[in-house]
Amino acid sequence: MDMITSTSNRYVKLVRSLQEKSWRQKRGLYLIEGLHLVEEAWQRGTPLEVVLYTPAFSQDSRGSALLAALQAAGRRCLAVTDNIMGTISATVTPPGIVAAAPLPACSMAELLQVPAPLLVVAAGLQDPGNLGTIWRTALGAGATGLILTPGSVDPFSPKVVRAAMGASFGLPVVTGVEPAVLATELAAAGVKLAVADVGAATVLWQADLTGPLALVVGSENHGPGRELLAAATIKVTIPMVGAVESLNAAVAAAILL
């Protein structure tokens, strides 16, 4: 087994660069880290451009089975030292395997072609853990798409991908959608716009959330924003018994979904 031992290797440099948004956009690739996520990406048909792994990973039964499947399908799988793997991953405990995959492309038009869409709109969410958790919860709850407004965290940053726990392979996302454009396109498609707002008069379970729906969850600091509040078909609130001003965005999204 040939082993990559230099950080100047072109594949090592390529994969390591995907920690940065600018390089993800330039290369059209993003980083997938760890056995579970690489395995799920492969099972869901995500094309993997290059896979890097450590010797210890290849000696694990599950790891060797995954590598055998990838290699049989003609995927480029390259062994690297533990030190090299440590330079690629930003995690405290570097994984035994990482992969580079093409950034998926999706449009608003595609999201709106789905019969009776259930869309989740993350308005200005900047916390990677929150967005990843919302993505995972949305997929589990049967949502058909995720939409991000400008100012939101990059959904394909390594932290979001890890927090999404595979949802990034199963639930399409559209980024950078301006609130005014979003409101116009949803209205034209007959999709109700439900905005979660702590000041709303309608309690969640009193609202009619049936039919095509886009559910807006804003950031904890700034809320959903004036434009989306003004365009809302419905504004809903989650009532709270205790002296709490608001909920964590991911928790609120889970309750709403």
Secondary structure, 3 states (H helix, E strand, C coil): CCEECCCCCHHHHHHHHCCCHHHHHHHCEEEEECHHHHHHHHHCCCCCCEEEECHHHHHCHHHHHHHHHHHHCCCEEEEECHHHHHHHCCCCCCCCEEEEEECCCCCHHHHHCCCCCEEEEEECCCCHHHHHHHHHHHHHCCCCEEEECCCCCCCCCHHHHHHHCCHHHCCCEECCCCHHHHHHHHHHCCCEEEEECCCCCEEHHHCCCCCCEEEEEEECCCECCHHHHHHCCEEEECCCCCCCCCCCHHHHHHHHC
